[in-house]
Amino acid sequence: MADKTIIIGGGIIGLSLGWQLVRRGADVEILERSKAGKSSSWAAAGMLAPQAEMGFEDIELFYLCRKSLEMYPRFLEELYNDSCIKAEYDKCGAIMPAFDRDDSERIRRLFDFREKIGLPVQWLTGSEAREIEPYLSPKCTFAVWMPEDGQIDNRKLLETLRTAFINAGGKLYEDHLVERINIKNGKAIGVHIHGIDIEADKIIVCAGSWSKMIEGIPEEAQPPVRPVKGQAISLIMDDTCKVTHAVRAPDAYLVPKKDGRLIVGASVEEMGFDEKPTAGEIFRILERAWEAVPSIYDLKIQSIDVGLRPGSRDHEPIIGDSDIEGLYFATGHYRNGILLTPVTAYELAEWIISGNKSETLARFNISRFHKETVS
Ligand SMILES: Cc1cc2nc3c(=O)[nH]c(=O)nc-3n(C[C@H](O)[C@H](O)[C@H](O)COP(=O)(O)OP(=O)(O)OC[C@H]3O[C@@H](n4cnc5c(N)ncnc54)[C@H](O)[C@@H]3O)c2cc1C
């Protein structure tokens, strides 16, 4: 009988990894405490934007993000084959506008850095920027254009992943809260759920912001993940405002979707597990977005969505095996979980099935936190 694998958490990471494992012949059950794909992965804006996201310090993470972006076309093709649902990847490009001298200096530094490491970026004047995105404010003085960044409808993607996983033979159990991981003699042997123990040969924690909350893992082996609250607003575009590119304004972004939504986001808040939208943050995000694209003013609001990004201590993902035999992690994807989905699913599934550690994921192992010393 094939080894049984249990995945804890049916967000984008759990679903995609489960699907890739099943495709490779594994017997996989996903246990989801609520409804699959309705947590952080649902609230996300769906930007596939390694360039726009990159700071100066996180170059290795950038390369992982870029690799993942390159994997997207193959990932979507396989998904279509297994689900018969098309989730399209929109290569819309991203524009980073500046509105005053401070902004210009800031984006100039970001531009110089990207150019130095050979990325395809372009420096634009305000009018050149408005030729690309006519809805940008006339106050835009300069902008950086990143033609390779794109986006995807993450909600559609979740639907395709769920269908593909089930079609390929995976079992998805919703409303199944995993209370504990059972560990015996340094080996993960199963999970405890609804008062019963379920045996498994391999257990993968894909529980997003809740990854540290599952009992059973010794404290020193727990993934250092916390929730980072993000609020975003879905507006409905009409003839007065039809944005066609992702706009990365200072302190707000706007991401147009093919179905007519314009996602405006997002706050970054340390509020624990609080998932309530707040007037102050929504006001602030809309104001900053309106400064960049004034014509959003009259658009109707479809919804306000709140998600908890799983943020690790160093804000990089935690992917790979652990000191406990049979226990793996795929969590801590923070602001880039949608973007990092293909690389996480392909590399970790291959590693688990073949037993050969992934070189690509080596740096992102949980063991990096065990080496930390407090000075
Ligand atoms: C406002 C916002 C905008 C974002 N925009 C982007 C973006 O543009 N691009 C991008 O790449 N990323 C973006 N992100 C980040 C992205 O959403 C996350 O990195 C990604 O969704 C994490 O996926 P996940 O599967 O790990 O977590 P989740 O989607 O949170 O899924 C975890 C699942 O585990 C389940 N679970 C937890 N505990 C248990 C348990 N004990 N038993 C069973 N099930 C359990 C939960 O119910 C949940 O369904 C954004 C996030 C937010 C909040």
PDBQT file of the ligand as one rigid body, heavy atoms in Angstrom, charges set to zero:
ROOT
HETATM    1  C1  LIG A 401      -4.549  41.478   1.512  1.00  0.00    +0.000 C 
HETATM    2  C2  LIG A 401      -3.557  40.469   1.012  1.00  0.00    +0.000 A 
HETATM    3  C3  LIG A 401      -3.019  40.623  -0.259  1.00  0.00    +0.000 A 
HETATM    4  C4  LIG A 401      -2.089  39.692  -0.747  1.00  0.00    +0.000 A 
HETATM    5  N1  LIG A 401      -1.634  39.848  -2.025  1.00  0.00    +0.000 NA
HETATM    6  C5  LIG A 401      -0.762  38.926  -2.540  1.00  0.00    +0.000 A 
HETATM    7  C6  LIG A 401      -0.325  39.042  -3.869  1.00  0.00    +0.000 A 
HETATM    8  O1  LIG A 401      -0.723  39.959  -4.581  1.00  0.00    +0.000 OA
HETATM    9  N2  LIG A 401       0.547  38.110  -4.351  1.00  0.00    +0.000 N 
HETATM   10  C7  LIG A 401       1.001  37.066  -3.588  1.00  0.00    +0.000 A 
HETATM   11  O2  LIG A 401       1.799  36.257  -4.069  1.00  0.00    +0.000 OA
HETATM   12  N3  LIG A 401       0.586  36.926  -2.301  1.00  0.00    +0.000 NA
HETATM   13  C8  LIG A 401      -0.284  37.826  -1.757  1.00  0.00    +0.000 A 
HETATM   14  N4  LIG A 401      -0.712  37.710  -0.460  1.00  0.00    +0.000 N 
HETATM   15  C9  LIG A 401      -0.143  36.634   0.382  1.00  0.00    +0.000 C 
HETATM   16  C10 LIG A 401      -0.832  35.304   0.141  1.00  0.00    +0.000 C 
HETATM   17  O3  LIG A 401      -2.214  35.482   0.245  1.00  0.00    +0.000 OA
HETATM   18  C11 LIG A 401      -0.354  34.273   1.185  1.00  0.00    +0.000 C 
HETATM   19  O4  LIG A 401       1.047  34.201   1.220  1.00  0.00    +0.000 OA
HETATM   20  C12 LIG A 401      -0.892  32.884   0.799  1.00  0.00    +0.000 C 
HETATM   21  O5  LIG A 401      -2.283  32.937   0.603  1.00  0.00    +0.000 OA
HETATM   22  C13 LIG A 401      -0.571  31.854   1.880  1.00  0.00    +0.000 C 
HETATM   23  O6  LIG A 401      -1.201  30.651   1.519  1.00  0.00    +0.000 OA
HETATM   24  P1  LIG A 401      -1.379  29.483   2.562  1.00  0.00    +0.000 P 
HETATM   25  O7  LIG A 401      -2.014  28.370   1.837  1.00  0.00    +0.000 OA
HETATM   26  O8  LIG A 401      -0.075  29.234   3.244  1.00  0.00    +0.000 OA
HETATM   27  O9  LIG A 401      -2.313  30.109   3.694  1.00  0.00    +0.000 OA
HETATM   28  P2  LIG A 401      -3.906  30.231   3.803  1.00  0.00    +0.000 P 
HETATM   29  O10 LIG A 401      -4.517  30.638   2.525  1.00  0.00    +0.000 OA
HETATM   30  O11 LIG A 401      -4.176  31.102   4.987  1.00  0.00    +0.000 OA
HETATM   31  O12 LIG A 401      -4.355  28.752   4.103  1.00  0.00    +0.000 OA
HETATM   32  C14 LIG A 401      -4.069  28.082   5.309  1.00  0.00    +0.000 C 
HETATM   33  C15 LIG A 401      -5.220  27.140   5.568  1.00  0.00    +0.000 C 
HETATM   34  O13 LIG A 401      -4.918  26.305   6.686  1.00  0.00    +0.000 OA
HETATM   35  C16 LIG A 401      -6.106  26.075   7.403  1.00  0.00    +0.000 C 
HETATM   36  N5  LIG A 401      -5.756  25.631   8.755  1.00  0.00    +0.000 N 
HETATM   37  C17 LIG A 401      -5.109  26.341   9.707  1.00  0.00    +0.000 A 
HETATM   38  N6  LIG A 401      -4.940  25.613  10.830  1.00  0.00    +0.000 NA
HETATM   39  C18 LIG A 401      -5.488  24.403  10.570  1.00  0.00    +0.000 A 
HETATM   40  C19 LIG A 401      -5.641  23.213  11.344  1.00  0.00    +0.000 A 
HETATM   41  N7  LIG A 401      -5.162  23.130  12.594  1.00  0.00    +0.000 N 
HETATM   42  N8  LIG A 401      -6.287  22.158  10.804  1.00  0.00    +0.000 NA
HETATM   43  C20 LIG A 401      -6.760  22.211   9.529  1.00  0.00    +0.000 A 
HETATM   44  N9  LIG A 401      -6.645  23.327   8.754  1.00  0.00    +0.000 NA
HETATM   45  C21 LIG A 401      -6.009  24.401   9.262  1.00  0.00    +0.000 A 
HETATM   46  C22 LIG A 401      -6.821  27.430   7.349  1.00  0.00    +0.000 C 
HETATM   47  O14 LIG A 401      -8.189  27.327   7.614  1.00  0.00    +0.000 OA
HETATM   48  C23 LIG A 401      -6.505  27.868   5.925  1.00  0.00    +0.000 C 
HETATM   49  O15 LIG A 401      -7.523  27.503   5.022  1.00  0.00    +0.000 OA
HETATM   50  C24 LIG A 401      -1.663  38.600   0.060  1.00  0.00    +0.000 A 
HETATM   51  C25 LIG A 401      -2.226  38.438   1.336  1.00  0.00    +0.000 A 
HETATM   52  C26 LIG A 401      -3.161  39.351   1.808  1.00  0.00    +0.000 A 
HETATM   53  C27 LIG A 401      -3.752  39.143   3.169  1.00  0.00    +0.000 C 
ENDROOT
TORSDOF 0
